[in-house]
Each structure stands twice: as structure tokens, then as C-alpha cells.
Amino acid sequence: MSNNQEQQLVLSAIGEDRPGLVTRLSDLIKNHGGNILDSRMTVLGGEFAILMQISAPWNALAKLEDNLPTLEHELGLTIISKRTEDKKVIQNAMPYHVEVVSLDHPGIVHQITSFFSNQGINIQDLSTSRYQAAHTGAPLFSLNMIINVPAGKPLVSLREQFFMLCDEHNLDVIIEPVKI
């Protein structure tokens, strides 16, 4: 294996939120010859959370992995990492964006994800949030996700079943093809 062969690592970190965490993490990656390919960062409650995919030559990535325990201690983070490969392209699948909004109540994520799982549909990306309605202050819930609908899946039937589920649970929904 040559020193220039690129390898990939997925890194997850969580810890108390404070300024400078992203800068310190990205600095360590840059100093080890790494490149951040994809990332998600957010603050949940008082905790900072990050998930990132990094690429670097195999030897640089090994050195980065060796330095993670020190970084974990310095920044007060819990860091988990795992080697990975490029995402497999899903052949014969159509990406759809699903958006759900409703009054907040337990079980919404489970209801929606179970529906798609039972249909054999993979969820590629999912995010949720809770916020207050502008005029009433009522707690609202929002779910956004990208799903991959396999070719040959009858879309009219899928939409009808999904809309019926959402109607039963008083969920407002939009489902449409992802447009680039």
C-alpha cells in the first residue's frame, strides 16, 4: 500500500458546547493532511455534537487516529471513530424529500421511519426539530428526511398509504422528488 493512497474515517464527537471546538478539530485534521469530505454539526441542549467523514493518506490517517485520545482529553469530548469507504451508489432508486410538521407528541419519528422501513425504503438523511408556533406558542415538531425509493416501487400506492398514515396521526406532510 503506497503512502499516498487515500483512506477514509468517520469521526463522531460529543461534549459540552463552547467556542473553538470546530476550529480545534478542523486544525488537527488539516495538520495531519486530512480533508473533511462531509460533516454535520449541531448543539443539542448544552451539548455540541459533530459527525464528519475525513479522507487522508493511510499513514496520515493512522497518526490522526493515534492523536484522538489526547484531543478527547484536551477538549473534554467523547470521540468515536471508524474507518469507512466511499458511499455506495444506490442504483435504480429515486431520492425523495419528505417533510412532516405537526403539533409535537411522542412517537412521530417512530411512526414515519417504521412506515418507510416496512416498505423496504432506506432513509439517507433525517433531521428533526421542535419549536414554538409563532402566534399561539404551541409546541410544533418538524421532520425532514431524504429517502431512496427503489425503482419499481408503485409511487401512487406509496403516496396514498403514506398520506393515510399522516392523516390518521394529524401530520401535515410534503413528499416530492429531490431536485438538484
VOPAGU-2260 file (C-alpha; in pm, 1 decimal, decimal comma):
REM VOPAGU-2260
SITE   aa  ch    i         X         Y         Z
SITE  MET   A    0       0,0       0,0       0,0
SITE  SER   A    1     153,6     335,9    -100,7
SITE  ASN   A    2     172,0     631,6     137,5
SITE  ASN   A    3     -46,5     837,2     -94,2
SITE  GLN   A    4    -342,0     600,7    -104,7
SITE  GLU   A    5    -640,6     786,6      41,1
SITE  GLN   A    6    -834,1     624,3     323,5
SITE  GLN   A    7   -1147,0     747,2     499,5
SITE  LEU   A    8   -1255,3     782,2     860,1
SITE  VAL   A    9   -1587,8     869,9    1014,5
SITE  LEU   A   10   -1545,6    1063,8    1337,3
SITE  SER   A   11   -1816,5    1137,6    1591,9
SITE  ALA   A   12   -1764,1    1368,0    1889,5
SITE  ILE   A   13   -1987,7    1499,3    2165,2
SITE  GLY   A   14   -1920,1    1723,5    2461,3
SITE  GLU   A   15   -2012,4    2043,1    2640,0
SITE  ASP   A   16   -2063,3    2324,5    2389,5
SITE  ARG   A   17   -1810,7    2606,8    2386,2
SITE  PRO   A   18   -1636,2    2826,0    2127,4
SITE  GLY   A   19   -1338,9    2681,9    1941,5
SITE  LEU   A   20   -1430,0    2312,9    1922,2
SITE  VAL   A   21   -1479,1    2305,8    1545,0
SITE  THR   A   22   -1163,7    2511,9    1493,3
SITE  ARG   A   23    -955,5    2274,2    1706,2
SITE  LEU   A   24   -1093,9    1961,9    1535,5
SITE  SER   A   25   -1051,8    2102,5    1183,9
SITE  ASP   A   26    -699,7    2223,1    1271,1
SITE  LEU   A   27    -597,5    1873,9    1383,4
SITE  ILE   A   28    -739,3    1723,4    1063,3
SITE  LYS   A   29    -564,2    1982,3     843,8
SITE  ASN   A   30    -232,6    1938,4    1028,6
SITE  HIS   A   31    -249,2    1563,2     962,6
SITE  GLY   A   32    -302,9    1615,5     589,9
SITE  GLY   A   33    -670,5    1533,2     613,5
SITE  ASN   A   34    -966,5    1667,0     423,6
SITE  ILE   A   35   -1319,8    1695,0     563,9
SITE  LEU   A   36   -1544,1    1537,6     298,2
SITE  ASP   A   37   -1879,3    1567,1     472,0
SITE  SER   A   38   -1992,7    1685,5     815,0
SITE  ARG   A   39   -2289,0    1763,4    1036,2
SITE  MET   A   40   -2254,5    1980,0    1345,8
SITE  THR   A   41   -2516,6    2093,3    1591,6
SITE  VAL   A   42   -2584,1    2188,9    1950,6
SITE  LEU   A   43   -2844,6    1973,3    2127,4
SITE  GLY   A   44   -2933,4    2111,2    2468,8
SITE  GLY   A   45   -2597,1    2225,5    2603,1
SITE  GLU   A   46   -2401,7    1959,2    2415,1
SITE  PHE   A   47   -2204,6    2005,4    2094,8
SITE  ALA   A   48   -2222,1    1712,3    1853,2
SITE  ILE   A   49   -2033,5    1654,4    1530,7
SITE  LEU   A   50   -2021,5    1379,0    1273,9
SITE  MET   A   51   -1766,5    1403,3     994,9
SITE  GLN   A   52   -1614,0    1198,7     716,6
SITE  ILE   A   53   -1241,0    1258,4     668,6
SITE  SER   A   54   -1000,6    1145,7     398,3
SITE  ALA   A   55    -620,5    1138,2     416,0
SITE  PRO   A   56    -330,4     922,3     305,3
SITE  TRP   A   57    -339,3     599,2     507,5
SITE  ASN   A   58     -31,7     683,2     718,1
SITE  ALA   A   59    -157,3    1035,1     799,9
SITE  LEU   A   60    -496,0     893,5     897,2
SITE  ALA   A   61    -326,6     642,6    1129,9
SITE  LYS   A   62    -138,0     927,7    1301,6
SITE  LEU   A   63    -462,0    1123,9    1333,7
SITE  GLU   A   64    -629,6     822,9    1495,5
SITE  ASP   A   65    -334,8     793,1    1738,2
SITE  ASN   A   66    -386,3    1157,8    1845,2
SITE  LEU   A   67    -761,7    1129,3    1906,9
SITE  PRO   A   68    -733,1    1019,5    2274,9
SITE  THR   A   69    -517,9    1325,9    2351,9
SITE  LEU   A   70    -761,9    1552,9    2171,1
SITE  GLU   A   71   -1051,4    1385,6    2350,7
SITE  HIS   A   72    -889,0    1466,7    2685,6
SITE  GLU   A   73    -785,4    1823,7    2589,3
SITE  LEU   A   74   -1131,5    1921,1    2463,8
SITE  GLY   A   75   -1344,0    1722,3    2706,6
SITE  LEU   A   76   -1509,4    1536,0    2421,3
SITE  THR   A   77   -1613,7    1178,0    2375,0
SITE  ILE   A   78   -1476,8    1077,4    2035,0
SITE  ILE   A   79   -1556,1     764,4    1838,7
SITE  SER   A   80   -1400,4     689,3    1501,5
SITE  LYS   A   81   -1430,7     416,5    1243,8
SITE  ARG   A   82   -1265,4     354,0     908,6
SITE  THR   A   83   -1501,2     365,7     611,2
SITE  GLU   A   84   -1514,6     371,5     231,3
SITE  ASP   A   85   -1693,5     582,4     -27,5
SITE  LYS   A   86   -2070,6     568,2      -7,1
SITE  LYS   A   87   -2213,8     303,6    -233,8
SITE  VAL   A   88   -2424,2     449,1    -511,2
SITE  ILE   A   89   -2777,4     315,8    -493,1
SITE  GLN   A   90   -2871,0     204,1    -841,5
SITE  ASN   A   91   -3228,6     225,8    -958,0
SITE  ALA   A   92   -3354,9     438,0    -670,7
SITE  MET   A   93   -3518,3     780,0    -676,9
SITE  PRO   A   94   -3436,8    1021,9    -392,6
SITE  TYR   A   95   -3740,5    1187,8    -234,1
SITE  HIS   A   96   -3761,0    1468,6      19,9
SITE  VAL   A   97   -4014,5    1414,1     298,3
SITE  GLU   A   98   -4123,2    1698,3     525,2
SITE  VAL   A   99   -4359,1    1648,2     819,6
SITE  VAL   A  100   -4495,2    1920,3    1050,1
SITE  SER   A  101   -4738,5    1873,9    1336,7
SITE  LEU   A  102   -4813,6    1952,7    1695,2
SITE  ASP   A  103   -4541,1    1782,3    1894,1
SITE  HIS   A  104   -4624,0    1448,8    2052,3
SITE  PRO   A  105   -4427,6    1130,7    2125,2
SITE  GLY   A  106   -4389,0     869,8    1853,0
SITE  ILE   A  107   -4380,7    1078,1    1534,6
SITE  VAL   A  108   -4029,1     973,4    1431,8
SITE  HIS   A  109   -4109,3     608,8    1503,6
SITE  GLN   A  110   -4433,4     620,0    1301,0
SITE  ILE   A  111   -4270,0     778,8     996,9
SITE  THR   A  112   -3949,8     571,6     997,7
SITE  SER   A  113   -4141,0     247,8    1059,6
SITE  PHE   A  114   -4362,0     318,1     759,7
SITE  PHE   A  115   -4065,4     354,7     524,6
SITE  SER   A  116   -3874,0      65,6     680,5
SITE  ASN   A  117   -4172,8    -164,1     633,0
SITE  GLN   A  118   -4181,6     -58,1     266,2
SITE  GLY   A  119   -3814,3    -153,6     219,6
SITE  ILE   A  120   -3716,9     211,0     170,3
SITE  ASN   A  121   -3382,3     334,3     303,0
SITE  ILE   A  122   -3355,5     665,7     487,6
SITE  GLN   A  123   -3048,0     854,6     371,4
SITE  ASP   A  124   -3075,9    1164,9     590,8
SITE  LEU   A  125   -3305,3    1266,4     876,2
SITE  SER   A  126   -3329,8    1575,1    1094,7
SITE  THR   A  127   -3592,6    1686,9    1340,9
SITE  SER   A  128   -3658,7    1997,2    1547,5
SITE  ARG   A  129   -3907,2    2127,9    1798,6
SITE  TYR   A  130   -4013,4    2490,6    1805,8
SITE  GLN   A  131   -4295,4    2718,7    1923,9
SITE  ALA   A  132   -4576,2    2828,3    1691,2
SITE  ALA   A  133   -4549,3    3199,9    1614,9
SITE  HIS   A  134   -4890,0    3317,0    1733,3
SITE  THR   A  135   -5006,8    3050,9    1976,6
SITE  GLY   A  136   -4681,1    2930,7    2131,9
SITE  ALA   A  137   -4793,9    2569,8    2078,0
SITE  PRO   A  138   -4508,2    2316,3    2057,8
SITE  LEU   A  139   -4457,1    2217,0    1693,6
SITE  PHE   A  140   -4246,3    1937,2    1551,7
SITE  SER   A  141   -4068,5    1930,5    1215,9
SITE  LEU   A  142   -3909,4    1630,5    1042,9
SITE  ASN   A  143   -3709,6    1649,1     720,9
SITE  MET   A  144   -3558,7    1347,7     550,4
SITE  ILE   A  145   -3429,9    1212,4     224,3
SITE  ILE   A  146   -3540,7     862,0     132,0
SITE  ASN   A  147   -3437,1     639,4    -159,9
SITE  VAL   A  148   -3740,1     483,4    -327,1
SITE  PRO   A  149   -3642,1     169,8    -520,9
SITE  ALA   A  150   -3728,6     156,3    -890,0
SITE  GLY   A  151   -4039,2     -45,9    -945,9
SITE  LYS   A  152   -4199,1      66,3    -618,1
SITE  PRO   A  153   -4550,6     186,5    -714,6
SITE  LEU   A  154   -4531,1     555,9    -625,9
SITE  VAL   A  155   -4906,2     625,5    -636,0
SITE  SER   A  156   -4972,5     345,0    -387,4
SITE  LEU   A  157   -4679,8     451,3    -167,7
SITE  ARG   A  158   -4802,0     812,2    -156,2
SITE  GLU   A  159   -5160,3     706,2     -79,4
SITE  GLN   A  160   -5053,3     480,6     208,0
SITE  PHE   A  161   -4818,7     745,2     348,5
SITE  PHE   A  162   -5080,9    1020,9     329,3
SITE  MET   A  163   -5335,2     792,8     501,8
SITE  LEU   A  164   -5088,0     728,1     786,1
SITE  CYS   A  165   -5021,5    1100,0     820,5
SITE  ASP   A  166   -5393,9    1182,4     816,4
SITE  GLU   A  167   -5456,1     924,7    1092,1
SITE  HIS   A  168   -5196,0    1095,1    1313,5
SITE  ASN   A  169   -5278,9    1454,7    1212,2
SITE  LEU   A  170   -4942,5    1513,3    1044,5
SITE  ASP   A  171   -4902,5    1769,2     766,4
SITE  VAL   A  172   -4673,0    1622,5     500,9
SITE  ILE   A  173   -4498,3    1700,5     175,2
SITE  ILE   A  174   -4324,4    1431,3     -30,0
SITE  GLU   A  175   -4153,6    1522,9    -355,5
SITE  PRO   A  176   -3859,4    1413,7    -570,3
SITE  VAL   A  177   -3526,7    1570,4    -477,0
SITE  LYS   A  178   -3443,2    1837,5    -731,2
SITE  ILE   A  179   -3082,7    1935,8    -786,2
